[in-house]
């Protein structure tokens, strides 16, 4: 997964964005605001925003950024206040993963109904704690997956993310604003043959499983775990550096 890094000035800050341009022929399942759901897409944008982000039109904002970066056709767009420049990548058996990891407010998925939401606490941009964080994950699988397997892949990636957080010492299963995108080739566009051009592709039946003990699910789990764990450790070192500097 080749990521292009872009910079822009916005809201008084220098902000990064990554763009993955795999081209056509990919099916994606995503929780992203732009291009979310089950769709076909040509690119994935993960854009950093300032800690005090207050725009009420994030989808329009993502469309503006996509146009500024020359992205055409359908795509998937995500926002995060985490440092996109510090995105971590991992690979396992053909599966590629990128993860942007910010853990200002790690959260347990099942919290009491009357519990205060720490995400709503005021943000001090001059504080030792950095700006808000989110875990945004992009997964690329080189084989076609059924619709059910795509959903299964999201489950597997989420479980691996939570495992990495716990191993890194964070009490939570994620953050309240995490997003994910899983991409796989359409069945008729897998495995190019080349040659005379009369039959450029050979069809492969979509994989029906992507759970953590299936062939491709296990690879997804290991790659997501590796990327998120590296990002979590990096975030911990970042916190320690800021705290040391504030003493």
KEKOLMAR-192341 format. One line per 5 residues: their letters; for each residue x, y, z of N, C-alpha, C. Coordinates in steps of 0.001 Angstrom, whole numbers, plus 524288, in hexadecimal, padded with zeros to 5 digits. Layout:
KEKOLMAR-192341
a> X/Y/Z/X/Y/Z/X/Y/Z | ...
end
This chain:
KEKOLMAR-192341
xxxxx> 80350/7FB5F/80000/80000/80000/80000/80377/804D8/80000 | 8038E/8078D/7FBA2/806B8/80C45/7FB41/80372/81102/7FCCB | 80527/813BF/800CE/8026D/81866/802AB/80558/81D47/80102 | 80283/820F2/7FEB5/804B4/82614/7FD79/80367/829C6/801F3 | 80750/82CA6/803D5/80694/83049/80824/805FF/835D2/8060C
xxxxx> 801DE/8387C/807B3/800D0/83DDF/80616/8007F/84159/80AF2 | 80206/8464C/80A46/801C1/84A1A/80E8A/7FE6A/84EBF/80CE1 | 7FBD8/85128/810C1/7F8CD/855DA/80FBC/7F8BE/85931/814A7 | 7F7A4/85E33/81409/7F6ED/861CC/8186E/7F118/86293/81933 | 7EF3E/861A4/81E0C/7E99C/8620C/81F17/7E8CA/862F8/824E3
xxxxx> 7E547/8668C/82631/7E403/867B4/82BA4/7E8E8/86903/82ECF | 7ECA0/86BAB/82C5A/7F155/86D49/82F00/7F52B/868F0/8301E | 7F48D/86483/82D88/7F7FE/8600D/82E77/7F9D0/85DC0/82949 | 7FE54/85B2F/82975/80050/85850/824EB/7FE97/852A9/82586 | 7FB4E/850E4/821EF/7F8B0/84BE3/82283/7FA0F/84840/81E03
xxxxx> 7FA5C/84332/81F45/7FBD5/83F4A/81B64/7F71A/83C1D/819A8 | 7F7A0/839BF/81520/7F3B9/83618/8132C/7F688/831DD/81012 | 7F496/82D19/81063/7F6AC/828F2/80D17/7F29C/8276E/8090A | 7F484/82605/8046B/7F112/82458/80033/7F317/81F2B/7FE10 | 7EF97/81B66/7FDB4/7F0BF/8166A/7FB32/7EDC2/81643/7F614
xxxxx> 7F07F/81580/7F1CD/7EE1E/81581/7EC9A/7EEA3/8101B/7EA10 | 7EB83/80C50/7EB98/7EBF6/80720/7E93A/7E99C/806D0/7E3C8 | 7E66F/80AC1/7E242/7E3EC/80A99/7DD29/7DEC1/807B7/7DD65 | 7DC9F/80657/7D8D9/7D778/803EE/7D8A4/7D799/7FE24/7D9E1 | 7D2EF/7FBD7/7D9FA/7D276/7F63E/7DAB6/7D277/7F45B/7E046
xxxxx> 7D239/7F7EB/7E419/7D23A/7F649/7E992/7CCE0/7F719/7EC0A | 7CB42/7F332/7EF03/7C69E/7F3B4/7F246/7C86D/7F51F/7F7BC | 7C5A0/7F8B9/7FA36/7C72F/7FA72/7FF68/7C281/7FA6E/8030D | 7C380/7F90D/807E0/7BFAC/7F9A6/80C06/7C212/7FD4C/81006 | 7BF1F/8013D/81198/7C172/8054B/814E1/7BD65/807D0/81862
xxxxx> 7BF3D/809A6/81CE4/7BBFD/80CCB/82062/7BD03/81298/81F9F | 7BFF5/813FD/81B97/7C175/8196E/81AAF/7BCB6/81CD0/8196A | 7BD3C/821DC/81A84/7B8FA/82581/8195B/7B834/82627/81381 | 7BC7D/8267F/8109C/7BC27/826FD/80AEF/7BD29/821A7/8087E | 7B981/81FB9/80565/7BA2B/81AB7/802D0/7B987/81615/8065F
xxxxx> 7B6D7/816C2/80AC8/7B61D/8127B/80E6B/7B248/80E68/80C6A | 7B20F/80A04/80F20/7AEB2/805BE/80D82/7B19A/801FA/809FC | 7AEC2/7FF29/806CE/7B100/7FB71/8031A/7B0CA/7FDE1/7FDB3 | 7B566/7FE97/7FB52/7B597/80192/7F67C/7BA55/80000/7F342 | 7BACF/80247/7EEA8/7BF93/801EB/7EB8A/7C236/8073F/7EBBE
xxxxx> 7C749/80751/7EC4B/7CA02/80C4F/7ECE9/7CF65/80C08/7EA6C | 7D185/810A1/7E942/7D697/81104/7E6A5/7DAD6/81325/7EA30 | 7D969/81565/7EEA8/7DD4D/817BD/7F211/7DB4E/817E7/7F7AB | 7DEFD/81882/7FB57/7DDAD/81922/800E4/7E0D0/81DBA/802FC | 7DE15/82168/80558/7E06D/82621/80798/7DFCD/82604/80D7C
xxxxx> 7E41A/826EC/8104D/7E3FE/82751/81602/7E661/82C98/8176A | 7E31E/83048/818EA/7E4D2/835AF/8199D/7E4BE/83749/81F52 | 7E8F2/839C7/820FB/7E94C/83BD2/82648/7E68D/8410C/826A5 | 7E3E2/841F4/82B0A/7E16A/846F6/82C1E/7E388/8490A/8314A | 7E2BB/84E07/83231/7E49F/8507A/836FE/7E189/84E7F/83BAF
xxxxx> 7E3FA/84ED0/84054/7E18D/84CD5/84511/7DC5F/84F63/84655 | 7DBC1/85452/8450E/7D6DD/85704/84621/7D320/856F3/8418E | 7D367/852EF/83E5D/7D035/85297/8399A/7CA70/8534E/83AD4 | 7C7E5/856D5/837F2/7C267/857FF/83925/7BEFA/8585A/8344C | 7C0FE/856F1/82FC1/7BDBC/85719/82B13/7B940/85334/82B9D
xxxxx> 7B4A6/854D6/829D4/7B00D/8517E/82A14/7AEE6/84EDB/824E0 | 7B28B/84F6D/82124/7B1C9/84D16/81BF4/7B68C/849D5/81A75 | 7B7DA/845DA/81D8E/7BCA8/842E3/81C95/7BCC4/8402E/81740 | 7B84A/83E8E/81542/7B837/83C04/81024/7B9B7/83FEC/80BE8 | 7B78E/844A2/80C33/7B90E/848AF/8086D/7BED5/84A01/808F3
xxxxx> 7C0BA/84A23/80DBB/7C642/84B3B/80EA9/7C9A7/8471B/80C08 | 7C837/84226/80CA5/7CB2E/83DF1/80A36/7CB04/83E54/8043F | 7C696/83FCE/80220/7C631/84077/7FC71/7C9C7/844E3/7FA9A | 7CA18/8490F/7FDB0/7CD95/84D66/7FC52/7D346/84B96/7FC51 | 7D4BA/84895/80045/7DA15/846AC/80094/7DB40/842E7/7FC1E
xxxxx> 7D78C/83F87/7FADC/7D856/83BD6/7F692/7D946/83EC3/7F176 | 7D64B/842D1/7F08C/7D704/845EB/7EBCF/7DC51/8489B/7EBCF | 7DDE9/84A8D/7F05E/7E2F4/84D36/7F0BD/7E77D/84985/7EFA6 | 7E6CC/8447D/7F0DD/7EAEC/840A4/7EFFF/7EA59/83DD3/7EACB | 7E6C0/83FA9/7E787/7E62B/83D6F/7E258/7E39D/8381A/7E238
xxxxx> 7E079/836E0/7E616/7DDF3/831C3/7E659/7D8C1/831F1/7E36D | 7D820/82E71/7DFBE/7D36C/82E51/7DC88/7D0A6/8291E/7DD18 | 7CB9B/82927/7DBF8/7C887/8246D/7DC61/7C717/8233F/7E1FA | 7C4A8/81EBC/7E2E1/7C2FF/81D5E/7E834/7C79F/81C2C/7EBB3 | 7C726/81DA5/7F0A0/7CB55/81CAA/7F45C/7C949/81C7C/7F9E1
xxxxx> 7CCC6/81B54/7FD85/7CB83/81B06/80312/7CEB3/81F26/805E5 | 7CC33/82232/80942/7CEE7/8265F/80C0A/7CDEC/82635/811DE | 7D227/82699/814F2/7D1D6/8268B/81AA4/7D4AE/82B46/81CDB | 7D2FB/82D03/82164/7D580/8314B/82434/7D77C/82F58/82979 | 7DB8E/831D3/82B6D/7DDA6/83089/83092/7E0B0/83528/832B2
xxxxx> 7E0AD/835BE/837D3/7E404/839A7/83A45/7E943/83759/83BDC | 7E9F9/8323F/83B0C/7EF02/82FCA/83C20/7F300/83188/8380C | 7F7F1/830C2/8394D/7FC1D/83260/835C1/7FC70/82E9E/83123 | 7FAA1/83050/82CA2/7FAB0/82D06/827FB/80047/82C18/82618 | 803B9/82FCB/8272F/80936/82F1A/825B4/80B83/82A3F/82846
xxxxx> 8095C/828A6/82CC4/80B70/8243A/82FB0/80886/81F25/82E7C | 805F3/81EF1/82A05/8033E/81A2E/8285F/8070B/8159A/82849 | 8053B/81121/82A1D/8085F/80C64/82A27/8062B/80881/82632 | 809AC/805A2/8239A/8081D/801CA/81FBC/80A4C/7FC6D/82112 | 8078C/7F85A/81F5A/80943/7F2FE/82041/8073A/7EF8C/81BDE
xxxxx> 809E5/7EB32/81AFE/8084D/7E770/81702/808BC/7E1EE/81930 | 8055B/7DE8B/81737/8059E/7D907/818B3/8032D/7D5BA/8145D | 8065F/7D2B8/811A7/80465/7CF1A/80DC7/80134/7D187/80977 | 8028C/7D639/807D1/7FFAE/7D8D7/803B0/7FBB9/7DCCE/8059D | 7FA5A/7DCAC/80A9D/7F6D4/7E08B/80CEC/7F9FF/7E547/80E9B
xxxxx> 7F82E/7E9ED/80D22/7FAC8/7EECE/80EA6/7F722/7F20B/8120A | 7F95A/7F492/81606/7F640/7F79F/819B7/7F8FB/7FCC4/81AD6 | 7F5F3/800F1/81B2E/7F7E3/805E1/81D4E/7F45F/80764/821DC | 7F6BE/80996/825EF/7F3C3/80B0B/82A98/7F5C2/81033/82CB9 | 7F238/813C6/82D82/7F35A/818BA/8301B/7F155/8183E/835A7
xxxxx> 7F4CA/818B2/83978/7F36A/81760/83EDE/7F400/81C21/84267 | 7EF9E/81DDD/8448D/7EF8D/821EE/8488F/7EC34/82002/84D07 | 7EE2D/8205A/851DB/7EB86/81DE2/85647/7EADC/82198/85ADD | 7E936/8265E/859BB/7E849/82A06/85E03/7E40E/827F8/861AB | 7DFF6/825A9/85F76/7DBA3/823B6/862A6/7DA54/81E1C/8610A
xxxxx> 7DD62/81A3D/862DD/7DBE1/814DB/861D1/7D6B2/813AD/8647D | 7D373/8109B/861EE/7CE17/80FD8/863B9/7CCA6/80A0E/86398 | 7C9D1/80852/8679F/7C78F/8030F/86784/7C28F/80340/86453 | 7C1CD/7FF72/860F3/7BD2C/7FF75/85D99/7B823/7FF53/860C9 | 7B7E6/7FC05/864C2/7B340/7FBA0/8680A/7B432/7FEB7/86D09
xxxxx> 7B1F7/8036B/86D36/7B27A/806C8/871CB/7AD0F/8078E/87431 | 7ACBF/808A6/8794C/7A7A5/8098E/87BBD/7A4A9/80DEB/878F1 | 79F8F/80D5A/878C0/79C54/81116/875DC/79CCC/8169F/877F8 | 79DBA/8173A/87D0C/79DFC/81C68/87F6D/7A38F/81E61/88014 | 7A758/81BBB/87DAB/7ACD0/81D61/87E3E/7ADDD/82246/87B0E
xxxxx> 7B114/825C2/87D3D/7B29F/82A6C/87A5C/7B5E8/828D9/875AD | 7B53E/82BA9/87170/7B845/82A99/86CB5/7BD3A/82DE2/86CDB | 7C1D4/82B7C/86DA5/7C6A9/82E8A/86DFF/7C805/83152/868EC | 7C5DE/82F8A/86484/7C6DF/8322D/85F8F/7C4A3/837B2/85F88 | 7C0B8/838AB/862E7/7BE35/83DC5/86305/7C0E3/8418A/866C4
xxxxx> 7C4EF/83FBC/86975/7C7BD/84330/86D11/7CA74/84782/86A02 | 7CAD8/84C33/86C48/7CD80/8507C/86984/7D314/84F00/86815 | 7D4C2/850C9/86391/7D9FA/84F91/861AA/7DD84/85445/8628F | 7E1A0/85387/8658F/7E584/857AA/8664D/7E9E1/856B9/86268 | 7EA2F/85A01/85E8E/7EE16/85940/85A7B/7F393/85A70/85C64
xxxxx> 7F40F/85D11/860F1/7F93B/85E33/86311/7FAAF/85A68/8676B | 7F78D/85665/8682B/7F87F/852BA/86C6B/7FCB5/84ED5/86AF8 | 7FE92/84BF6/86EFF/80279/847EF/86E09/8002B/84396/86AB3 | 7FB35/8422E/86BCD/7F8B0/83E32/8689E/7F7CF/84055/86322 | 7F8E4/83D4C/85F24/7F840/83F2E/859CF/7F28E/83F91/85847
xxxxx> 7F1B0/84121/85383/7EC68/841DA/8518F/7E978/83CAD/85142 | 7E45C/83CF9/8500A/7E147/8382C/84FFB/7E394/83420/84C55 | 7E23B/82F4C/84D50/7E466/82B20/84A20/7E039/8277A/84806 | 7E194/824D9/843E6/7DE26/82117/8415B/7E196/81CDC/83F01 | 7DF8F/81828/83E97/7E246/8140B/83BBE/7DF79/81339/8368E
xxxxx> 7E1F4/814C1/83257/7DFEA/813D9/82D1C/7E326/80F91/82A89 | 7E08C/80B8E/828A0/7E32D/806FF/8266F/7E16E/80621/820D0 | 7E53C/80527/81D61/7E41E/803AB/817F6/7E6AA/7FE63/81702 | 7E3A2/7FAB1/81507/7E56F/7F559/8140B/7E4DF/7F426/80E41 | 7E90B/7F23B/80BE1/7E8E3/7F08A/8066E/7E9C9/7EAAA/80637
xxxxx> 7E604/7E7D4/803FD/7E65D/7E226/80364/7E6E5/7E102/7FD8E | 7EA8A/7DDB0/7FBE1/7EB89/7DCFC/7F64E/7E7E9/7D92A/7F38F | 7E439/7D6D3/7F667/7E09A/7D318/7F404/7DB0A/7D50A/7F4D0 | 7D76D/7D394/7F165/7D1F8/7D531/7F21B/7CF84/7D2A0/7F6D8 | 7CBFB/7D579/7F95B/7C924/7D391/7FDEF/7C34D/7D411/7FCFA
xxxxx> 7C044/7D05F/7FEE4/7BA9A/7D0EB/7FEAD/7B8F1/7D573/80230 | 7B404/7D71B/80194/7B20E/7DB40/804FD/7B28E/7D9AA/80AB9 | 7B127/7D4C6/80BDF/7B177/7D2F5/81147/7B71B/7D2F7/81335 | 7BACA/7D170/80FD2/7C043/7D15F/81164/7C253/7D6E8/81237 | 7C066/7DAAE/80F3B/7C1F5/7E01E/8101E/7C039/7E1E8/8158A
xxxxx> 7BB6B/7E09C/816FC/7B997/7E1E5/81C43/7BCEE/7DF0E/82052 | 7BE0B/7DA14/81F3C/7C157/7D708/822C0/7C6BD/7D97D/82354 | 7C8DA/7DBA0/81F10/7CDF6/7DE2A/81F37/7CDE4/7E2F0/822CA | 7C99F/7E5E2/822B3/7C91F/7EA61/8263B/7C92E/7E887/82BE8 | 7C651/7E44A/82D03/7C64E/7E223/83253/7CBD1/7E07C/833F7
xxxxx> 7CE75/7DDAF/8307F/7D3B3/7DBBE/831C2/7D778/7E03C/832BA | 7D74E/7E432/82F5F/7DAC5/7E8B7/83007/7D9A9/7EB8A/83526 | 7D4B4/7EBF8/8368C/7D344/7EE9D/83B6B/7D532/7EB95/8402C | 7D4B0/7E66A/83FF8/7D6A3/7E338/8444B/7DC8F/7E3C1/844D5 | 7DF4A/7E3C5/84062/7E500/7E44A/84086/7E69E/7E9A8/84287
xxxxx> 7E3AE/7EDAA/84120/7E4AF/7F2F1/8431B/7E43B/7F314/8490A | 7E005/7F0D4/84B12/7DF37/7F0D5/850BC/7E37A/7EDB7/85380 | 7E512/7E94F/85141/7E954/7E63A/85380/7EE51/7E975/853DF | 7EF84/7EC5C/84FC0/7F438/7EF99/84FB9/7F3F0/7F3D6/853DF | 7EF67/7F646/85485/7EED7/7FA58/8587F/7EFDB/7F838/85DF2
xxxxx> 7ED95/7F3B2/85F14/7EE4C/7F16B/8643E/7F3FB/7EFEF/86522 | 7F679/7EDB7/8612C/7FBF6/7EC36/861B9/7FF73/7F0FD/86273 | 7FDD9/7F56F/8604B/800E3/7FA3A/860DC/7FFD5/7FD00/86603 | 7FC21/7FAF1/8691B/7FB21/7FD29/86E3C/7F6C8/80122/86E7B | 7F36D/80153/86A82/7EF13/8050B/86A7C/7EA0D/80246/86C0A
xxxxx> 7E747/8048E/86FBA/7E27B/80238/871B5/7DDE8/803D4/86E43 | 7DCF2/800C7/86A40/7D8A6/801EC/866BB/7D8CD/7FE5F/86207 | 7D488/7FE4F/85F1E/7D431/7FB1B/85A64/7D506/7FE56/85573 | 7D582/80368/85613/7D645/806F1/851A9/7D547/80C78/85373 | 7D3DD/80FED/84FE6/7D1ED/81515/85159/7CC70/81597/84F24
xxxxx> 7C9AD/8199F/850D5/7C43B/81A2D/84F3B/7C39B/81BF5/8499D | 7C7E0/81D40/84703/7C779/81F56/841B4/7CAC1/81C4A/83DC5 | 7CC0F/81763/83EF3/7CF3B/8143F/83B5F/7CC65/81353/8362F | 7CF6F/812AF/8320A/7CD3C/81175/82CE4/7D08D/80D44/82A50 | 7CE2A/80A72/82699/7D0EC/80638/823F5/7CF31/805E2/81E4B
xxxxx> 7D2BB/803FC/81AFF/7D192/802E1/8158B/7D46B/7FDDF/8140F | 7D193/7FA1A/811EB/7D3DE/7F543/80FF4/7D2F0/7F510/80A13 | 7D721/7F434/80711/7D6CD/7F427/8015E/7D889/7EEDF/7FF47 | 7D5CD/7ED0B/7FB44/7D730/7E81A/7F8B3/7D5A7/7E87F/7F2FA | 7D858/7E5BD/7EF84/7D6FA/7E5F5/7E9F8/7D1B9/7E36B/7E8DF
xxxxx> 7CF08/7E55E/7E4E4/7CA55/7E2BA/7E309/7CBE7/7DD78/7E0C3 | 7C879/7D9A8/7E108/7C9DA/7D452/7DF7D/7CBCF/7D407/7D9E9 | 7C966/7D6F8/7D657/7CAEA/7D691/7D0DA/7CFC8/7D9B1/7CF8F | 7D1E8/7DC8F/7D36A/7D687/7DFAC/7D254/7DB3F/7DDC5/7D563 | 7DAE8/7D927/7D78D/7DF4E/7D701/7DA81/7E2FE/7D416/7D6E2
xxxxx> 7E7FE/7D43F/7D84A/7EBEE/7D11A/7D5B7/7EC6A/7D20B/7CFD7 | 7EED5/7D65D/7CE2A/7EF85/7D759/7C890/7F2D5/7D32C/7C5F0 | 7F140/7D19C/7C131/7F42F/7CDBD/7BE39/7F865/7D032/7BACB | 7F713/7D4AA/7B868/7FABE/7D6E9/7B49D/7FAA5/7D3B3/7AFA0 | 7FE62/7D4BC/7AC31/7FEA8/7D1A7/7A761/7FBF4/7D44A/7A2DE
xxxxx> 7F884/7D171/7A038/7F643/7D36D/79B63/7F203/7D777/79C3B | 7F042/7D83C/7A0E9/7EC63/7DC42/7A203/7E6CF/7DA94/7A117 | 7E5E4/7D5F4/79F07/7E08C/7D44D/79E03/7DDC5/7D2BC/7A309 | 7E0A8/7D0AF/7A6CF/7DE6E/7CF53/7ABEB/7E22F/7D164/7B017 | 7E1E1/7D685/7B125/7E5C2/7D8E3/7B4A9/7E55A/7D714/7BA4F
xxxxx> 7E0E5/7D4DF/7BBD5/7E03E/7D342/7C143/7DDE9/7CDC2/7C181 | 7DF59/7CAD4/7C56C/7DCAF/7C5E9/7C65F/7D97E/7C670/7CB5F | 7D4E5/7C47B/7CB42/7D152/7C51B/7CFAB/7D2E7/7C1A4/7D43C | 7D287/7C3C7/7D8DF/7D35E/7C0BD/7DDA0/7CE91/7C16F/7E10E | 7CC82/7BD38/7E2F9/7C803/7BD7E/7E66F/7C97E/7C062/7EB6A
xxxxx> 7C61E/7C3D7/7ED40/7C763/7C6BA/7F208/7C81D/7C31F/7F6B5 | 7CBC2/7C499/7FA13/7CC9D/7C1B7/7FEE6/7C7E0/7C26B/80279 | 7C5DB/7BE2B/804BA/7C11B/7BE9C/807EA/7C218/7BFEB/80DA2 | 7C702/7BF96/80F5C/7C82A/7C059/814F0/7CC88/7C45C/815A8 | 7CC1B/7C767/819E5/7D056/7CAF6/81B5C/7D0B0/7CB64/82149
xxxxx> 7CF0B/7C758/82407/7CFA7/7C733/829B0/7D554/7C65B/82B28 | 7D6C1/7C72A/83006/7DC4B/7C708/83195/7DEF9/7C1CB/830E5 | 7DC14/7BD7D/83048/7DE96/7B86D/82F73/7DE40/7B6B8/829C0 | 7DC07/7B9D5/82653/7DC2A/7B8AF/820BE/7E164/7BA89/81E8C | 7E2AB/7B8CF/819D8/7E7BF/7BA38/81787/7E858/7C01B/8171F
xxxxx> 7E498/7C2A8/814A0/7E529/7C844/813BF/7E3C9/7CB72/8188F | 7E023/7C991/81BB7/7DEE7/7CC54/8208A/7E379/7CC6D/8244A | 7E664/7C810/8249C/7EAF7/7C7E4/82803/7EF06/7CBDF/82648 | 7EFA5/7CC6D/82126/7F366/7D041/81F26/7F195/7D5CF/82040 | 7EC85/7D6BD/81FA2/7EA5D/7DBDC/820FE/7EB64/7DD08/826BF
xxxxx> 7EA3B/7D93F/82A19/7EAE2/7DA0C/82FC1/7F085/7DB4F/8311E | 7F42D/7D859/82EF5/7F9B3/7D946/8304A/7FB90/7DE96/82E5B | 7F9FD/7E00F/82995/7FBC3/7E50F/82775/7F960/7E9A8/82A6F | 7F450/7E95D/82BA6/7F1CF/7ED8A/82EAA/7F43C/7EDE3/83414 | 7F4F5/7E977/83695/7F757/7E95A/83BCD/7FCB2/7EBE9/83BB9
xxxxx> 7FFD9/7EA90/837D9/80521/7ECBD/83784/80506/7F29F/836C3 | 801B6/7F48B/8333B/80183/7FA26/8321E/7FF69/7FD3A/836BC | 7FB33/7FB5F/83920/7F8DC/7FE38/83D88/7FC6A/7FE01/84251 | 7FED5/7F988/8433B/80266/7F928/847B4/80700/7FCE0/84707 | 8092F/7FD1F/84258/80D74/800CE/84158/80B9F/80669/8421E
xxxxx> 806DE/8079D/84042/804C7/80CE4/840F1/803BE/80E2D/846A1 | 801DA/80A5F/849A5/800CF/80B45/84F31/805D9/80C2F/8523B | 809DC/8091C/85114/80EE6/809F1/853AE/8112D/80F43/85230 | 81096/810B2/84D3E/81273/815CF/84B7F/80F8F/81A28/84E58 | 80A71/8197E/84F08/80752/81D6A/851C8/8090D/81DD5/8577C
xxxxx> 80A45/81962/859EC/80C24/81973/85F4E/8113F/81C77/85FC4 | 814DC/81B76/85C1F/819D5/81E5A/85C32/818E6/8242F/85B65 | 8152C/82585/85815/813D5/82AFD/8571B/811E1/82D97/85C1F | 80E76/82ACD/85EF8/80C8B/82CE3/863ED/810FE/82DB8/867CD | 8146C/829E2/8682E/818C2/82A42/86BDB/81C50/82ED9/86A86
xxxxx> 81D36/82FB8/86576/82082/8341B/863D4/81E06/83949/86553 | 818FB/839C8/86489/8163B/83EA8/865E6/81635/83F8E/86BBE | 81573/83B61/86EB8/81564/83BFA/87469/81AC4/83D7A/87677 | 81ED3/83B1C/8743C/82424/83C75/875DF/82557/8422A/87499 | 8238B/843F8/87021/82485/84956/86E8D/821A9/84D42/871EF
xx> 81D44/84B8E/87441/81A27/84F17/87786/81C23/84F74/87D16 | 81FBA/84C20/87E98/821BD/84C2E/883F8/8259C/850A5/884DB
end
